[in-house]
């Protein structure tokens, strides 16, 4: 169950940068998206707390941030048209490899 909590924490970790990205435009603040970002931060923290009761802190934190970083990277490409160079994709792949390694270590 702890690993499920950790994956959920990582997925919520993707939500807050998206909320912040959409929460401010040239026209000004968009409170709904800022609230969404704050809710994702809190939910992510709660799931991380639950996961760390079983999973070692260093492993949980690395996996949590890895899911958040790679997930946000993917959302940036798909939803916001971020660059997709070979080096960026390979670097994200290295993060995924590290997360998988920590899961099985």
N, CA, C and O atoms as a MOPAC input file, in Angstrom:
PM7 MOZYME 1SCF
protein

 N      0.81700 1    -1.19500 1     0.00000 1
 C      0.00000 1     0.00000 1     0.00000 1
 C      0.86300 1     1.26100 1     0.00000 1
 O      0.48400 1     2.28100 1    -0.57600 1
 N      2.02200 1     1.18300 1     0.64800 1
 C      2.89900 1     2.35400 1     0.72300 1
 C      3.34600 1     2.80400 1    -0.66700 1
 O      3.45400 1     4.00300 1    -0.92800 1
 N      3.60500 1     1.85500 1    -1.55100 1
 C      4.03200 1     2.23000 1    -2.90600 1
 C      2.89100 1     2.86600 1    -3.69100 1
 O      3.12100 1     3.73300 1    -4.53400 1
 N      1.66800 1     2.43700 1    -3.41600 1
 C      0.51700 1     3.08600 1    -4.05900 1
 C      0.40700 1     4.52800 1    -3.57900 1
 O      0.17900 1     5.43800 1    -4.37600 1
 N      0.57100 1     4.73400 1    -2.26600 1
 C      0.56400 1     6.08700 1    -1.72900 1
 C      1.65400 1     6.93100 1    -2.37600 1
 O      1.43900 1     8.10000 1    -2.69700 1
 N      2.81300 1     6.33500 1    -2.56200 1
 C      3.92800 1     7.07900 1    -3.13800 1
 C      3.65300 1     7.46100 1    -4.58900 1
 O      3.96100 1     8.57800 1    -5.00400 1
 N      3.08100 1     6.55100 1    -5.35400 1
 C      2.73300 1     6.87300 1    -6.74400 1
 C      1.66400 1     7.97000 1    -6.78200 1
 O      1.74400 1     8.88700 1    -7.60000 1
 N      0.67200 1     7.87600 1    -5.90400 1
 C     -0.34800 1     8.92300 1    -5.84300 1
 C      0.26300 1    10.26900 1    -5.45400 1
 O     -0.12300 1    11.31000 1    -5.98600 1
 N      1.21300 1    10.24100 1    -4.52900 1
 C      1.90600 1    11.47600 1    -4.14900 1
 C      2.64000 1    12.06500 1    -5.34800 1
 O      2.61000 1    13.27600 1    -5.56700 1
 N      3.29700 1    11.20700 1    -6.12200 1
 C      4.00800 1    11.67800 1    -7.30400 1
 C      3.07600 1    12.25400 1    -8.34900 1
 O      3.39700 1    13.25600 1    -8.98800 1
 N      1.92000 1    11.62700 1    -8.52800 1
 C      0.94100 1    12.14500 1    -9.49500 1
 C      0.42000 1    13.51100 1    -9.04000 1
 O      0.27100 1    14.42400 1    -9.85200 1
 N      0.14700 1    13.64300 1    -7.75300 1
 C     -0.28400 1    14.94200 1    -7.23400 1
 C      0.82600 1    15.98200 1    -7.36900 1
 O      0.55400 1    17.17100 1    -7.53600 1
 N      2.05900 1    15.53300 1    -7.29600 1
 C      3.20100 1    16.43200 1    -7.44800 1
 C      3.22500 1    17.04600 1    -8.84500 1
 O      3.74900 1    18.14500 1    -9.02600 1
 N      2.66900 1    16.35700 1    -9.82500 1
 C      2.58200 1    16.89500 1   -11.18500 1
 C      1.56500 1    18.03000 1   -11.24900 1
 O      1.71800 1    18.96200 1   -12.03800 1
 N      0.53400 1    17.95100 1   -10.42000 1
 C     -0.55500 1    18.92100 1   -10.49000 1
 C     -0.19900 1    20.32700 1   -10.09200 1
 O     -0.72500 1    21.28400 1   -10.66000 1
 N      0.69300 1    20.47200 1    -9.11900 1
 C      0.91200 1    21.84100 1    -8.66300 1
 C      1.69300 1    22.71100 1    -9.64400 1
 O      1.36600 1    23.89400 1    -9.75000 1
 N      2.70500 1    22.21800 1   -10.37600 1
 C      3.31200 1    23.10200 1   -11.37700 1
 C      2.33300 1    23.45500 1   -12.50400 1
 O      2.37100 1    24.55700 1   -13.05200 1
 N      1.45800 1    22.50500 1   -12.83800 1
 C      0.44500 1    22.79100 1   -13.85600 1
 C     -0.49700 1    23.88600 1   -13.34600 1
 O     -0.81800 1    24.82800 1   -14.07100 1
 N     -0.93000 1    23.75200 1   -12.10100 1
 C     -1.79400 1    24.77700 1   -11.51800 1
 C     -1.13800 1    26.13900 1   -11.47100 1
 O     -1.78300 1    27.15300 1   -11.73800 1
 N      0.14500 1    26.16900 1   -11.13300 1
 C      0.84900 1    27.45000 1   -11.10800 1
 C      1.01300 1    28.02600 1   -12.51600 1
 O      0.89300 1    29.23400 1   -12.71800 1
 N      1.28900 1    27.15400 1   -13.48200 1
 C      1.43500 1    27.60100 1   -14.87400 1
 C      0.13600 1    28.24800 1   -15.36800 1
 O      0.15100 1    29.29800 1   -16.00900 1
 N     -0.98800 1    27.59100 1   -15.05100 1
 C     -2.28300 1    28.09300 1   -15.50700 1
 C     -2.87000 1    29.15400 1   -14.58200 1
 O     -3.85300 1    29.80700 1   -14.93100 1
 N     -2.27400 1    29.32700 1   -13.40500 1
 C     -2.81100 1    30.24600 1   -12.41100 1
 C     -2.46300 1    31.69800 1   -12.62200 1
 O     -2.99900 1    32.57200 1   -11.94200 1
 N     -1.57700 1    31.96500 1   -13.54900 1
 C     -1.21000 1    33.36100 1   -13.79500 1
 C     -1.04800 1    33.57300 1   -15.28800 1
 O     -0.29200 1    32.85600 1   -15.94200 1
 N     -1.74300 1    34.53500 1   -15.81800 1
 C     -1.64000 1    34.88100 1   -17.23300 1
 C     -1.34000 1    36.36500 1   -17.33700 1
 O     -1.25900 1    37.06900 1   -16.33000 1
 N     -1.17900 1    36.82300 1   -18.54500 1
 C     -0.96800 1    38.26400 1   -18.74500 1
 C     -2.16800 1    39.07000 1   -18.27000 1
 O     -2.03600 1    40.24600 1   -17.93100 1
 N     -3.33500 1    38.44200 1   -18.24400 1
 C     -4.55000 1    39.11100 1   -17.77100 1
 C     -4.62500 1    39.14300 1   -16.24400 1
 O     -5.46900 1    39.84200 1   -15.68200 1
 N     -3.75600 1    38.39600 1   -15.57200 1
 C     -3.74500 1    38.39000 1   -14.10900 1
 C     -3.95000 1    37.00400 1   -13.53300 1
 O     -3.85200 1    35.99500 1   -14.23100 1
 N     -4.23600 1    36.98300 1   -12.24600 1
 C     -4.36800 1    35.72000 1   -11.51300 1
 C     -5.65200 1    34.99800 1   -11.89300 1
 O     -6.67600 1    35.60900 1   -12.19700 1
 N     -5.55500 1    33.67300 1   -11.86500 1
 C     -6.71000 1    32.79900 1   -12.05900 1
 C     -6.82300 1    31.94300 1   -10.80200 1
 O     -6.22600 1    30.86900 1   -10.72200 1
 N     -7.59100 1    32.41900 1    -9.81800 1
 C     -7.61600 1    31.80600 1    -8.48800 1
 C     -7.95300 1    30.31600 1    -8.47000 1
 O     -7.42700 1    29.58100 1    -7.63500 1
 N     -8.80300 1    29.86700 1    -9.35600 1
 C     -9.16600 1    28.44200 1    -9.35300 1
 C     -7.91900 1    27.58100 1    -9.56000 1
 O     -7.74000 1    26.57400 1    -8.87500 1
 N     -7.06700 1    27.97100 1   -10.49300 1
 C     -5.85900 1    27.18800 1   -10.78100 1
 C     -4.83700 1    27.31400 1    -9.66000 1
 O     -4.11600 1    26.35900 1    -9.37200 1
 N     -4.76600 1    28.46500 1    -9.03300 1
 C     -3.85600 1    28.61900 1    -7.89700 1
 C     -4.33100 1    27.74300 1    -6.73800 1
 O     -3.51700 1    27.10900 1    -6.06700 1
 N     -5.63900 1    27.70500 1    -6.50000 1
 C     -6.18200 1    26.82100 1    -5.47600 1
 C     -5.90000 1    25.35400 1    -5.82200 1
 O     -5.56400 1    24.55500 1    -4.94800 1
 N     -6.04000 1    25.01400 1    -7.10000 1
 C     -5.73300 1    23.65800 1    -7.55500 1
 C     -4.28100 1    23.30600 1    -7.21500 1
 O     -4.00900 1    22.21200 1    -6.72000 1
 N     -3.35500 1    24.22200 1    -7.47800 1
 C     -1.94300 1    23.99000 1    -7.17100 1
 C     -1.73800 1    23.75200 1    -5.67400 1
 O     -1.01700 1    22.83600 1    -5.27900 1
 N     -2.36600 1    24.57000 1    -4.85700 1
 C     -2.23200 1    24.43000 1    -3.40500 1
 C     -2.82100 1    23.10000 1    -2.93200 1
 O     -2.23800 1    22.43200 1    -2.07800 1
 N     -3.96400 1    22.71900 1    -3.48100 1
 C     -4.58500 1    21.44100 1    -3.11600 1
 C     -3.69100 1    20.27500 1    -3.52400 1
 O     -3.56500 1    19.30000 1    -2.78200 1
 N     -3.07000 1    20.36800 1    -4.69500 1
 C     -2.16000 1    19.30200 1    -5.13400 1
 C     -0.94300 1    19.21000 1    -4.22400 1
 O     -0.49400 1    18.10900 1    -3.90300 1
 N     -0.40200 1    20.35300 1    -3.80400 1
 C      0.73800 1    20.35400 1    -2.88900 1
 C      0.37700 1    19.64200 1    -1.58900 1
 O      1.11800 1    18.78200 1    -1.11200 1
 N     -0.76400 1    20.00800 1    -1.02800 1
 C     -1.17700 1    19.41900 1     0.25300 1
 C     -1.44100 1    17.92000 1     0.11200 1
 O     -1.00400 1    17.12700 1     0.94600 1
 N     -2.14800 1    17.54200 1    -0.92800 1
 C     -2.46700 1    16.13000 1    -1.13300 1
 C     -1.20100 1    15.31700 1    -1.36700 1
 O     -1.05900 1    14.20900 1    -0.84800 1
 N     -0.29400 1    15.86900 1    -2.14300 1
 C      0.97100 1    15.20100 1    -2.40600 1
 C      1.74000 1    14.97200 1    -1.10500 1
 O      2.29400 1    13.89700 1    -0.87500 1
 N      1.76100 1    15.99400 1    -0.26600 1
 C      2.45100 1    15.87200 1     1.01700 1
 C      1.83300 1    14.82700 1     1.92300 1
 O      2.55300 1    14.09100 1     2.59900 1
 N      0.51600 1    14.74900 1     1.94800 1
 C     -0.16300 1    13.75300 1     2.77800 1
 C      0.17700 1    12.34500 1     2.30300 1
 O      0.49700 1    11.47600 1     3.11400 1
 N      0.10900 1    12.11400 1     0.98400 1
 C      0.43600 1    10.78400 1     0.47400 1
 C      1.90400 1    10.43900 1     0.71300 1
 O      2.22900 1     9.28700 1     0.99800 1
 N      2.79400 1    11.42800 1     0.59900 1
 C      4.20400 1    11.17200 1     0.89600 1
 C      4.38000 1    10.79400 1     2.36100 1
 O      5.13900 1     9.88100 1     2.68400 1
 N      3.68700 1    11.48800 1     3.23600 1
 C      3.72700 1    11.17400 1     4.66200 1
 C      3.31700 1     9.72700 1     4.90900 1
 O      3.97800 1     9.00600 1     5.65600 1
 N      2.22600 1     9.30800 1     4.28000 1
 C      1.74700 1     7.93100 1     4.46100 1
 C      2.74900 1     6.91600 1     3.90600 1
 O      2.97000 1     5.86600 1     4.50900 1
 N      3.34600 1     7.22500 1     2.77100 1
 C      4.30600 1     6.29800 1     2.15700 1
 C      5.55700 1     6.14800 1     3.00700 1
 O      6.11100 1     5.05400 1     3.11400 1
 N      6.00600 1     7.24900 1     3.61500 1
 C      7.25700 1     7.22100 1     4.38000 1
 C      7.13500 1     6.47100 1     5.69900 1
 O      8.13500 1     6.26400 1     6.38600 1
 N      5.94300 1     6.06800 1     6.05400 1
 C      5.80900 1     5.23700 1     7.26200 1
 C      6.40800 1     3.86000 1     7.02700 1
 O      6.78100 1     3.17700 1     7.98100 1
 N      6.50500 1     3.44200 1     5.75800 1
 C      7.02500 1     2.11700 1     5.41500 1
 C      8.28900 1     2.21200 1     4.56200 1
 O      9.26200 1     1.49800 1     4.80500 1
 N      8.27100 1     3.07600 1     3.58200 1
 C      9.38800 1     3.20300 1     2.64000 1
 C     10.44600 1     4.13200 1     3.24700 1
 O     10.09200 1     5.16300 1     3.81900 1
 N     11.73400 1     3.78800 1     3.13700 1
 C     12.78200 1     4.67500 1     3.66700 1
 C     12.66200 1     6.08700 1     3.09000 1
 O     12.33700 1     6.27000 1     1.91700 1
 N     12.92900 1     7.06800 1     3.93200 1
 C     12.73900 1     8.46400 1     3.56400 1
 C     13.46500 1     8.85400 1     2.28200 1
 O     12.86900 1     9.47900 1     1.40500 1
 N     14.73900 1     8.49700 1     2.16000 1
 C     15.50700 1     8.87300 1     0.97700 1
 C     14.94800 1     8.26800 1    -0.29800 1
 O     14.88500 1     8.93100 1    -1.33400 1
 N     14.54600 1     7.01800 1    -0.22100 1
 C     13.94500 1     6.35300 1    -1.38300 1
 C     12.61100 1     7.00400 1    -1.73200 1
 O     12.35100 1     7.30700 1    -2.89600 1
 N     11.76500 1     7.21800 1    -0.72500 1
 C     10.45400 1     7.81500 1    -0.97400 1
 C     10.59600 1     9.20000 1    -1.59800 1
 O      9.89000 1     9.53500 1    -2.54900 1
 N     11.50000 1     9.99200 1    -1.06400 1
 C     11.66200 1    11.35300 1    -1.58000 1
 C     12.17300 1    11.33900 1    -3.01800 1
 O     11.68000 1    12.09500 1    -3.85500 1
 N     13.14400 1    10.49600 1    -3.31000 1
 C     13.69600 1    10.42800 1    -4.66400 1
 C     12.64900 1     9.94900 1    -5.66600 1
 O     12.55400 1    10.49200 1    -6.76700 1
 N     11.86700 1     8.94400 1    -5.29700 1
 C     10.82500 1     8.44000 1    -6.19500 1
 C      9.73800 1     9.49700 1    -6.38300 1
 O      9.27000 1     9.71500 1    -7.50000 1
 N      9.34100 1    10.14300 1    -5.31000 1
 C      8.31400 1    11.19300 1    -5.34800 1
 C      8.72800 1    12.32200 1    -6.28200 1
 O      7.96200 1    12.72600 1    -7.15700 1
 N      9.92500 1    12.82200 1    -6.09600 1
 C     10.37700 1    13.91700 1    -6.96000 1
 C     10.60600 1    13.44100 1    -8.39100 1
 O     10.38500 1    14.19700 1    -9.33700 1
 N     11.04600 1    12.19500 1    -8.55400 1
 C     11.24500 1    11.66100 1    -9.90200 1
 C      9.94400 1    11.56300 1   -10.67200 1
 O      9.87400 1    11.95600 1   -11.83600 1
 N      8.90500 1    11.03300 1   -10.01900 1
 C      7.59200 1    10.96200 1   -10.67400 1
 C      7.10500 1    12.36400 1   -11.01500 1
 O      6.60400 1    12.61000 1   -12.11200 1
 N      7.25600 1    13.26600 1   -10.07400 1
 C      6.82100 1    14.64400 1   -10.31400 1
 C      7.58700 1    15.31400 1   -11.43400 1
 O      6.99800 1    16.00400 1   -12.26700 1
 N      8.90400 1    15.11800 1   -11.46400 1
 C      9.73000 1    15.77200 1   -12.48600 1
 C      9.45500 1    15.21400 1   -13.87400 1
 O      9.25800 1    15.97400 1   -14.82200 1
 N      9.44000 1    13.89900 1   -13.99800 1
 C      9.22200 1    13.29000 1   -15.31700 1
 C      7.77100 1    13.50100 1   -15.76300 1
 O      7.50900 1    13.74900 1   -16.94000 1
 N      6.84400 1    13.40400 1   -14.83100 1
 C      5.44200 1    13.64800 1   -15.18000 1
 C      5.20800 1    15.07700 1   -15.63600 1
 O      4.49900 1    15.31600 1   -16.61300 1
 N      5.80100 1    16.01900 1   -14.93200 1
 C      5.66800 1    17.42200 1   -15.32100 1
 C      6.34700 1    17.67400 1   -16.66000 1
 O      5.84600 1    18.44300 1   -17.48000 1
 N      7.47700 1    17.03400 1   -16.87800 1
 C      8.18000 1    17.11500 1   -18.16500 1
 C      7.26100 1    16.63600 1   -19.29000 1
 O      7.15800 1    17.28800 1   -20.33000 1
 N      6.59700 1    15.50400 1   -19.08200 1
 C      5.70200 1    14.95000 1   -20.10700 1
 C      4.48900 1    15.84900 1   -20.33800 1
 O      4.09600 1    16.07700 1   -21.48200 1
 N      3.89800 1    16.35500 1   -19.26700 1
 C      2.75900 1    17.25900 1   -19.41200 1
 C      3.18300 1    18.53500 1   -20.14600 1
 O      2.43100 1    19.06300 1   -20.96500 1
 N      4.37000 1    19.01700 1   -19.85200 1
 C      4.87300 1    20.20300 1   -20.54600 1
 C      4.97000 1    19.99300 1   -22.04600 1
 O      4.63600 1    20.88000 1   -22.83200 1
 N      5.42600 1    18.82100 1   -22.43200 1
 C      5.53400 1    18.50900 1   -23.86600 1
 C      4.15000 1    18.38600 1   -24.49500 1
 O      3.87700 1    18.98600 1   -25.53400 1
 N      3.28700 1    17.60900 1   -23.86200 1
 C      1.97300 1    17.31100 1   -24.44300 1
 C      1.03100 1    18.51700 1   -24.40600 1
 O      0.38300 1    18.83200 1   -25.40400 1
 N      0.95600 1    19.18400 1   -23.26600 1
 C     -0.04800 1    20.23200 1   -23.09100 1
 C      0.44700 1    21.64800 1   -23.38600 1
 O     -0.34400 1    22.52300 1   -23.73900 1
 N      1.75400 1    21.87200 1   -23.24200 1
 C      2.25600 1    23.23700 1   -23.36500 1
 C      3.27300 1    23.42100 1   -24.48600 1
 O      3.82000 1    24.51000 1   -24.65600 1
 N      3.52400 1    22.37100 1   -25.24400 1
 C      4.42600 1    22.48300 1   -26.38800 1
 C      5.88500 1    22.69000 1   -26.03400 1
 O      6.62400 1    23.30000 1   -26.80700 1
 N      6.32100 1    22.19200 1   -24.87200 1
 C      7.73300 1    22.30500 1   -24.50000 1
 C      8.60300 1    21.52400 1   -25.48900 1
 O      8.13300 1    20.59900 1   -26.15100 1
 N      9.86100 1    21.90700 1   -25.57500 1
 C     10.80300 1    21.29400 1   -26.52000 1
 C     10.98500 1    19.80400 1   -26.23500 1
 O     10.93600 1    19.36400 1   -25.08600 1
 N     11.19700 1    19.03700 1   -27.31100 1
 C     11.42200 1    17.59300 1   -27.17900 1
 C     12.72800 1    17.20900 1   -27.86800 1
 O     12.73100 1    16.48900 1   -28.86700 1
 N     13.81400 1    17.69200 1   -27.33100 1
 C     15.10700 1    17.32800 1   -27.90700 1
 C     15.53000 1    15.95600 1   -27.38200 1
 O     15.04600 1    15.49200 1   -26.34900 1
 N     16.42700 1    15.33100 1   -28.10300 1
 C     16.91400 1    14.00900 1   -27.71200 1
 C     17.57300 1    14.04600 1   -26.33500 1
 O     17.39700 1    13.12500 1   -25.53800 1
 N     18.31900 1    15.09200 1   -26.05900 1
 C     19.00000 1    15.19400 1   -24.76600 1
 C     17.99600 1    15.33000 1   -23.62400 1
 O     18.18200 1    14.72800 1   -22.56600 1
 N     16.94800 1    16.10300 1   -23.82100 1
 C     15.92400 1    16.24400 1   -22.77900 1
 C     15.22800 1    14.91300 1   -22.51800 1
 O     15.00700 1    14.54300 1   -21.36500 1
 N     14.88700 1    14.20300 1   -23.56900 1
 C     14.21000 1    12.91100 1   -23.42200 1
 C     15.13700 1    11.88300 1   -22.76900 1
 O     14.71100 1    11.13000 1   -21.89500 1
 N     16.39100 1    11.85200 1   -23.18900 1
 C     17.35500 1    10.93000 1   -22.58500 1
 C     17.55300 1    11.24700 1   -21.10200 1
 O     17.66800 1    10.33400 1   -20.28400 1
 N     17.59300 1    12.52000 1   -20.75800 1
 C     17.76700 1    12.91100 1   -19.36100 1
 C     16.57700 1    12.48800 1   -18.51600 1
 O     16.74900 1    12.02100 1   -17.39000 1
 N     15.37600 1    12.64700 1   -19.04600 1
 C     14.18000 1    12.17400 1   -18.33700 1
 C     14.23100 1    10.65000 1   -18.18700 1
 O     13.81800 1    10.11000 1   -17.16100 1
 N     14.73500 1     9.96700 1   -19.20900 1
 C     14.88800 1     8.51600 1   -19.13600 1
 C     15.83200 1     8.09700 1   -18.02500 1
 O     15.61800 1     7.07200 1   -17.37800 1
 N     16.86700 1     8.87700 1   -17.80200 1
 C     17.79400 1     8.58000 1   -16.70300 1
 C     17.11000 1     8.72100 1   -15.34800 1
 O     17.38100 1     7.95100 1   -14.42600 1
 N     16.22600 1     9.70400 1   -15.23100 1
 C     15.47300 1     9.85500 1   -13.98400 1
 C     14.59100 1     8.62600 1   -13.76700 1
 O     14.53500 1     8.08100 1   -12.66500 1
 N     13.90500 1     8.19500 1   -14.82200 1
 C     13.05300 1     7.00200 1   -14.72700 1
 C     13.88800 1     5.78800 1   -14.33000 1
 O     13.46800 1     4.99900 1   -13.48300 1
 N     15.06000 1     5.63200 1   -14.93000 1
 C     15.93500 1     4.50100 1   -14.59100 1
 C     16.32800 1     4.55600 1   -13.11500 1
 O     16.36400 1     3.52500 1   -12.44500 1
 N     16.61400 1     5.72500 1   -12.61900 1
 C     16.96600 1     5.87300 1   -11.20700 1
 C     15.81400 1     5.52000 1   -10.29300 1
 O     16.01500 1     4.86300 1    -9.27100 1
 N     14.60000 1     5.94900 1   -10.64400 1
 C     13.42600 1     5.62700 1    -9.83400 1
 C     13.18700 1     4.11700 1    -9.82400 1
 O     12.90700 1     3.54100 1    -8.77300 1
 N     13.29600 1     3.48400 1   -10.97200 1
 C     13.12400 1     2.02300 1   -11.04000 1
 C     14.19300 1     1.33000 1   -10.21400 1
 O     13.90400 1     0.37300 1    -9.49600 1
 N     15.42500 1     1.80700 1   -10.31200 1
 C     16.50200 1     1.22500 1    -9.51900 1
 C     16.24200 1     1.32200 1    -8.03400 1
 O     16.50800 1     0.37400 1    -7.29500 1
 N     15.71600 1     2.47200 1    -7.57400 1
 C     15.41800 1     2.62700 1    -6.15300 1
 C     14.27800 1     1.71500 1    -5.72000 1
 O     14.27800 1     1.21900 1    -4.59300 1
 N     13.32300 1     1.49000 1    -6.58500 1
 C     12.20200 1     0.60000 1    -6.24900 1
 C     12.71200 1    -0.81500 1    -5.98900 1
 O     12.23500 1    -1.49600 1    -5.08100 1
 N     13.68400 1    -1.25500 1    -6.79000 1
 C     14.15400 1    -2.64300 1    -6.66000 1
 C     15.38100 1    -2.79600 1    -5.76000 1
 O     15.82100 1    -3.91700 1    -5.50800 1
 N     15.92700 1    -1.70500 1    -5.28300 1
 C     17.12600 1    -1.78700 1    -4.43400 1
 C     16.76600 1    -2.18600 1    -3.01400 1
 O     17.64800 1    -2.30400 1    -2.16300 1

